[in-house]
Amino acid sequence: MPEIRQNIITRQWVIIATERARRPDQFCSDDQLRVDLPARVPTCPFCPGNEAQTPPETFRDPKKGKWKVRVVPNKFAALAAEGDLVRMHLGLKRTITGVGLHEVVVETPEHNLTLAQMEDEDVERVLRTFLERYHAVLADPRVEQVTLFKNHGPAAGTSIEHPHSQLIGTPIIPSEVIERLETALDFFNNTAGDCLFCVTRNDEVEERVRVIIESAHFAAFIPFAALSPFHTWIFPKRHSASFGNIQPEELSDLARVLRRLLRKLYDGLADPDYNFTIRTAPKESNRVKYYHWYMSVVPRVTKIAGFELGSGMFINTALPEASAEYLRGIEVE
């Protein structure tokens, strides 16, 4: 019989469609692995030698010589980098000038090298760049929230093949962030001052049935009420509301965990399209006791359809426990 589970952090109800469930290996991508791409494409704006095709970079690592990671303003930015923040009210209509910062992190000079295929130190370099730009963008007085995210593959929304990720600094706190802050604060106030995220992580680590990877500083697991197949969270073990507070040893550990997880998806699901995002507290809440930053990795192996749009509920056709067991069993270096 199907089961309806509630995701305690998002408050969303999920139908675990056991009678429609597929085996984990049946979610493999229909497309072949992206192994036939060249290391450099002459027309790609992110490939070495084509740096003039992008806006002037805001960051590069290393600073001199051949770069391994570079950051540039998005050529088709969602928000305007120049301008004042102005709020306007007209009856029920409210607007804010669309100012903010939108940047692209070019993760590697190689056109055909994904995070799943990189060495740990290369993934760490990308995450260190995230942290550098997170602090730089959040320092803008107009910015309240920084969202770091990656779109891998057409189904995830990418438009350029070359491996890259993005960050957007917005002048508002998105409603979904506010809702999760409120949920976490309610839990904090209705318990003995417990962090909802810490309790959730501890429960998952204790049960172990949905844990994929556990390290010194992080636990990667599929939630009890995962919204979609293989939807995975990476939770820090140390309580911290903001990604900006991550310590150097934690950053190194996160690189290892993230690379291993992405490699398990690469091998086990034939390089699926996916999104990941770093969910972190807004500027004003970066040290609160009730919120907890984390990473969310969402393989795009199913599609959102009318029921999800009409109800706000999700139908997950994969048992979270079976998905976690499948990924645990995939050996990676």
N, C-alpha and C positions, 0 to 999 in steps of 0.2 A: 504493500500500500504506500502511496506517496506520503511524504512527511513535510509539514510546513515548519520551518525553523526561523527563529528571529536572530538577526545579527545584532548583538547587544550594543555594539558601538555605533552602528549607523541607524539602528532602530527599524531597519527594513525587514520585512518578512520575505522569505525565499521558499519557493516550492522545490523540494528535492524530489524530482520526478523519477522515483526508483523504477517504475515500470517502463519508463522510456530511456532509462540510463544506458549509456554505452560503455564498453570497456575503455579504460584509459588510452590504450594504443589506437583506438578508433578515432581519436581526435587529431591524428597526425595531419599535417598540412597536405593538401592535394598537390601543391606545387613542389617541384624539386628543390632541394637545398640550394641556397644562393652561392654555389661554388664556382660558377663559370664567369663571374664578374672579373674584369681586369683590375690590377692594382692601381692603375691610373687611367682616368678618362679625360681626354683633351678638352672636352666641352664642359666638364664639371667645375662649378665655381669653387668647390671646396677642396679640389685636388691641388697639390703643390705646383707652383708655377702659375697658378691662376688667381693669386691673392688679389690682384687688381680688380677682379670681377665682383668682389664683395666690398661693403663699406669698410672704412678703416677699422682695424681690430682694436678691441678694448683690453685684450689680454692675450698673452701667448706663453707657452711653456715648452722648452726653455726660452728665456727672453732674447738670447742671441743664437745665431746659427739656425740650423734646420729645426723647425717646430715639430712638436709631437701633439700638442693640443693648442687650438687657437679659438678665441671668442670674438664674434663680430656682431654688430647690431643687425637684427633681422631686416632684410631689404624690403620686406612687405610686412612691416610691424603692425601689430594689432592696435598699438597705442602710440601716441606722438611723444617723442622724447623731449621736445621743446614745448613750453607753454606753462601757464599758471593753472593751479587747481581751483576751479570755481564750481560751487554747488548752486543749483537753481531749483526753485520750487514754483510751480504754477498750478494751483489747485491740487489735484491728485497726481499730477505729473511731476516727476523729479528727474533731474539730469545732473551729471557731473562731466566736466570737460574730460575728454578721453586722453589724458596724459599718463605717462608711465614709461617703463623701459621693457624692451623685448629684445632678447639676445639669443644667438645661436652658438652652441658649443660644438665645434668640429672636433670629434673625439680622436681622430687618427688621420695621418696623411694618406693612409692606404684606403682606397675606394672599396675594397672587398673585405675589410677586416672588421668584424662586429665585436661587441663587448664580450660575447660568449667565446670568441676565439682568441681574445687577447691574453697576455700574461697578467698576473695579479697586479704587478707594479704599474702596468699601463692603465688598468681599471682604477687603481688608486689615484693615478695622476688626473684622470677625468673627474673623480669625486672631489679631489682637492681643488680642482678648477671650479666645480659647483660651489664649494664652500667659499672660495675667494670671491666669486661673483655674487653669491648670496649676500655676503656682508656689504659689498660695494653697492649693490642695487638697493638694499634695505636702508643704506645710509641716506638715500635721497629723501628729503623731507616730505615729498608728495606720495611716497610709497608706503602702504600699510601691510601688504602681503606679497611675498615672493613665492611663486609656484615654479618648481623645477620638474620637468617632464621629458619623456622620450617617446616618440612614435616610431615603431619599427615595422615597416611593411605597409603596403597599400591599405589593408583592412584596418590598420591602426591610425591612418591619416597622414602618412608621410608622403611627401611629393618629390624629395630628392633622395636618391639611393645612398649617397655617401653617408656613412655613419655620423649622426649628429643628434644632439638633444637641444632643449631650449629652456629658457627661463623668462618669466614675465613678472614684472613688478607692477602691481595694480594699486590705484589710490583708494580702493575699497577692500573690505574683507568679504569674500564671497559667502553667500548664504549657507552653502554646505559646510564651510569651515565654522561658521557661527553655530549651526545646528549641532555639530560634533563637540564644540566647546560647551554648549549648554547641556548636552547629554552627559558629558564628563563631569561637569560641575554638579549636576543633580546627583550623580552617583557618589561623588566626593562628600556632598552634604548629607546624604542619606545613609552613609556608612561611617566608619570610624576614621574618616579622612583618607579613604583609600583611593588610589588612582585606578580608574576603570581599565586602562590599558595594561598596567602592571599586573592586575588581577587576571585579566584575560591571558596575558602571556604566561603567567605562572601556571594557570590551569592547563593550557595547551602543552607546556613542557612536562607537567606532571602526568598528563594522560598519554602523551607521546604519539597517539595514533594519527595525528594530522601534522606532526612536525616533520619537515623535510631535512633541514640542516640546523644544527645547534653548534655555536662556537662560544668562545670565551665571553664575547660581548653582545651577541645577537642570536635570535631564534627566528628562523624562517618557517612559516607554517601556513597551511590552508585553513581558513576560519571554519568553525562549526557550521555557520550559515553562509558559506561562500556564495557570492552573487552569481558567479559563472564558473565553468570548469577551469580548474587549475589556478583560480584567483588566489594569489599568495601575498601574505604580509610578512615583512621583515621588521621585527620589533627590537629596539635596543633593550638590553637588560638593565642598564643604568637609567633611572628616571630622569628624563629631560624633556622639556616642552618644545625646544627648538633645535632643529638641525644645526643651527649656528653654534650651538654649545658642544658639538662633538669634539672629542679629544683625539690627538694624533694616532694613538694606538687603536682607538675605536674605528677611525677612518680606514686604517689598514685592514682591520678585521672585516669591516663592511665590504671592502673591495673583494676580499676572498669569498665571502658568502654570496655576494651578488653575482660574481663571475661563475661560481659553481652552480648557482640556481639557474642562471641563463644558459649555461652549458647543458644542464639536465634537460631544459626545455628544448634546446637546439637538437640534442641527440634523441630525446624521447618523443618529441612531437614534430620532428623534421623541420626545425627552424620556423616556428609559427610567428605570424605577425603578433606584436604585443605592444602594450603601453606600460610605462611605469611612471610613477610620480612620487615625489617626496612630500608627504603631508606633514606640515609643520605649523606651529602656532604663529599668529600674526605678531607684528612688531610689539604691540602693547601687552602681549601675553607670553613673552618668550621665556619667562621663568616661573610660571604658575605651577602649583603642586598637583593640579588635577588633570592636566593635559600631557600628552606624550607624543613626540614625533615618531614617524615610521615611514617605511617605503611600501608601496603597493604595486605589485606586478600583475598585469592582467593580460593573459594570452587571448587573442581574438580568434577563438576556435568555434564560436557560435555567434549568432546575430541577434540583436535586440529587435523585437517585432511588436505587433500591435498590442498584445496583452501587456507587455512591460510598459509601453508608452501610455496605455490607457489606465493601468492600475497602479503603477509605481512599484509593483512587485516583480520579482525575477523568477524565472524557471531555470533551475540548474539541472542539466541532464547527466551530471557526473557526481557520484558520491564523493564528498570531500575526503573521506577516509581512504577510499580506493585510489583517488588521485594522488594523495600524499604517499601512499605505499608504493605506487608505481614510480614516482619520481625518486623516492629514497633508494629504490633498487637500481637506479641508473648510476653506474660508476663513472666518475670523472676524475681527472688528475688533480 
